[in-house]
Amino acid sequence: MQAGGALCGLPSAKPLCSDRTVAIRRVQHIWNAAFTILSIFILNHALKPSRRSRAVFRPRSCSTQPRPPPQRAAPSSSPTQRSRRGPGSNDVCLLETRDEAGGLARVVFSTDTVVEPTELEALCAAVGWPRRPLAKVAAALRNSYLVSTLCVHSWLDATAAEHGAPADAVKLVGLARATSDGAFNATVWDVLVSPQYQGQGLGKALVEHTTRALLDADIGNVTLFADASVVDFYKSLGFSVDPQGIKGMFYLPSWT
Ligand SMILES: CC(C)(COP(=O)(O)OP(=O)(O)OC[C@H]1O[C@@H](n2cnc3c(N)ncnc32)[C@H](O)[C@@H]1OP(=O)(O)O)[C@@H](O)C(=O)NCCC(=O)NCCS
């Protein structure tokens, strides 16, 4: 008891702190310190996996997290430079074919291909769409939030492709682009696949990957304008006509 009183600085006959109390307090201090260290450790540990999961679980096709608009390189007028570009981390190989001469071709979906206005217009012409002024097409591509492409990467020698050599040629065979406010809404435009490559599931994959890229960027309202002949195509991909009675409306100037 004396010791307890001395420890507490109270030499009274009836000390406020007993040996037992001091021991209990020590244990409490040790427990508090251990609890604090444990809490910090658990907090650190709880945060780390979520940071890691963004990188580790990101699908090859597109980011799973909200992200800024995909960055595209400045337009290049050099086809050689473009053709040297192989599938990158954001690319998805949709189709692979080999020919008898040993060549190999891959149809690759990408969101970072440089598209020349002339290439897009050639594709539009191939599906029978009217020509548009190239300067406006260039502006439309430049100002789009997302430009998705289907390109055929071809190698004369399949072995070279398997060893990661750059393609001998890269040709645009499909495209879809989206305009967006980058937060809530996106509208998909210019969905087309070269006639030579239609009917192989590429149009479907193009729209699916494009929509997925927008949803992954946390843009929840994805819309498009469908030609009457392709309404069923988009319906099969999850798009609805007039959902909840909402109508798309067009301003048609009366003075034209
Ligand atoms: C519409 C388009 C992009 C489809 O591309 P595609 O590569 O031929 O389509 P897919 O091979 O991926 O077809 C996927 C499915 O949609 C179906 N489909 C394709 N075109 C369709 C159409 N016009 N209407 C209804 N269904 C269609 C296919 O039969 C296939 O069905 P399945 O999965 O049951 O076999 C292509 O035909 C095209 O570029 N058309 C000209 C441009 C155009 O009209 N674009 C749309 C502008 S709004």
The ligand as an SDF file (V2000), in Angstrom:
LIG
                    3D

 48 50  0  0  0  0  0  0  0  0999 V2000
  -24.6640   -1.8880  -88.2180 C   0  0  0  0  0  0  0  0  0  0  0  0
  -23.2710   -2.4680  -88.3470 C   0  0  0  0  0  0  0  0  0  0  0  0
  -22.2920   -1.5810  -87.5400 C   0  0  0  0  0  0  0  0  0  0  0  0
  -23.2600   -3.8920  -87.7800 C   0  0  0  0  0  0  0  0  0  0  0  0
  -21.9660   -4.3870  -87.8610 O   0  0  0  0  0  0  0  0  0  0  0  0
  -21.6870   -5.9610  -88.0830 P   0  0  0  0  0  0  0  0  0  0  0  0
  -20.2630   -6.1870  -87.8180 O   0  0  0  0  0  0  0  0  0  0  0  0
  -22.2000   -6.3680  -89.4020 O   0  0  0  0  0  0  0  0  0  0  0  0
  -22.6190   -6.5770  -86.9670 O   0  0  0  0  0  0  0  0  0  0  0  0
  -22.3440   -7.9320  -86.1690 P   0  0  0  0  0  0  0  0  0  0  0  0
  -21.7990   -8.9400  -87.1020 O   0  0  0  0  0  0  0  0  0  0  0  0
  -21.5690   -7.6380  -84.9570 O   0  0  0  0  0  0  0  0  0  0  0  0
  -23.8250   -8.3400  -85.7710 O   0  0  0  0  0  0  0  0  0  0  0  0
  -24.1710   -8.5970  -84.4290 C   0  0  0  0  0  0  0  0  0  0  0  0
  -25.6020   -9.0320  -84.3950 C   0  0  0  0  0  0  0  0  0  0  0  0
  -26.4340   -7.9670  -84.8730 O   0  0  0  0  0  0  0  0  0  0  0  0
  -27.2050   -8.4300  -85.9760 C   0  0  0  0  0  0  0  0  0  0  0  0
  -27.3210   -7.3290  -86.9400 N   0  0  0  0  0  0  0  0  0  0  0  0
  -26.3500   -6.8180  -87.6920 C   0  0  0  0  0  0  0  0  0  0  0  0
  -26.8330   -5.7940  -88.4330 N   0  0  0  0  0  0  0  0  0  0  0  0
  -28.1460   -5.6930  -88.1160 C   0  0  0  0  0  0  0  0  0  0  0  0
  -29.1760   -4.8400  -88.5260 C   0  0  0  0  0  0  0  0  0  0  0  0
  -28.9950   -3.8820  -89.4290 N   0  0  0  0  0  0  0  0  0  0  0  0
  -30.3980   -5.0090  -87.9670 N   0  0  0  0  0  0  0  0  0  0  0  0
  -30.6280   -5.9760  -87.0660 C   0  0  0  0  0  0  0  0  0  0  0  0
  -29.6700   -6.8100  -86.6230 N   0  0  0  0  0  0  0  0  0  0  0  0
  -28.4430   -6.6700  -87.1470 C   0  0  0  0  0  0  0  0  0  0  0  0
  -26.4650   -9.5990  -86.5530 C   0  0  0  0  0  0  0  0  0  0  0  0
  -27.3160  -10.4530  -87.2260 O   0  0  0  0  0  0  0  0  0  0  0  0
  -25.8930  -10.2240  -85.3160 C   0  0  0  0  0  0  0  0  0  0  0  0
  -26.8730  -10.9820  -84.6700 O   0  0  0  0  0  0  0  0  0  0  0  0
  -26.5000  -12.3110  -83.8690 P   0  0  0  0  0  0  0  0  0  0  0  0
  -25.6240  -11.8710  -82.7170 O   0  0  0  0  0  0  0  0  0  0  0  0
  -27.8180  -12.8420  -83.4460 O   0  0  0  0  0  0  0  0  0  0  0  0
  -25.7760  -13.1770  -84.8390 O   0  0  0  0  0  0  0  0  0  0  0  0
  -22.8080   -2.5610  -89.8110 C   0  0  0  0  0  0  0  0  0  0  0  0
  -23.7530   -3.3250  -90.5190 O   0  0  0  0  0  0  0  0  0  0  0  0
  -22.6420   -1.2380  -90.5070 C   0  0  0  0  0  0  0  0  0  0  0  0
  -21.5780   -0.6470  -90.4320 O   0  0  0  0  0  0  0  0  0  0  0  0
  -23.6790   -0.7510  -91.1950 N   0  0  0  0  0  0  0  0  0  0  0  0
  -23.5980    0.4760  -91.9480 C   0  0  0  0  0  0  0  0  0  0  0  0
  -23.5030    1.6740  -91.0730 C   0  0  0  0  0  0  0  0  0  0  0  0
  -24.6720    1.7820  -90.1360 C   0  0  0  0  0  0  0  0  0  0  0  0
  -25.8230    1.6220  -90.5220 O   0  0  0  0  0  0  0  0  0  0  0  0
  -24.3360    2.1150  -88.8610 N   0  0  0  0  0  0  0  0  0  0  0  0
  -25.3360    2.3280  -87.8450 C   0  0  0  0  0  0  0  0  0  0  0  0
  -25.6310    3.7530  -87.8240 C   0  0  0  0  0  0  0  0  0  0  0  0
  -26.8610    4.1710  -86.6470 S   0  0  0  0  0  0  0  0  0  0  0  0
  1  2  1  0
  2  3  1  0
  2  4  1  0
  2 36  1  0
  4  5  1  0
  5  6  1  0
  6  7  2  0
  6  8  1  0
  6  9  1  0
  9 10  1  0
 10 11  2  0
 10 12  1  0
 10 13  1  0
 13 14  1  0
 14 15  1  0
 15 16  1  0
 15 30  1  0
 16 17  1  0
 17 18  1  0
 17 28  1  0
 18 19  1  0
 18 27  1  0
 19 20  2  0
 20 21  1  0
 21 22  1  0
 21 27  2  0
 22 23  1  0
 22 24  2  0
 24 25  1  0
 25 26  2  0
 26 27  1  0
 28 29  1  0
 28 30  1  0
 30 31  1  0
 31 32  1  0
 32 33  2  0
 32 34  1  0
 32 35  1  0
 36 37  1  0
 36 38  1  0
 38 39  2  0
 38 40  1  0
 40 41  1  0
 41 42  1  0
 42 43  1  0
 43 44  2  0
 43 45  1  0
 45 46  1  0
 46 47  1  0
 47 48  1  0
M  END
$$$$
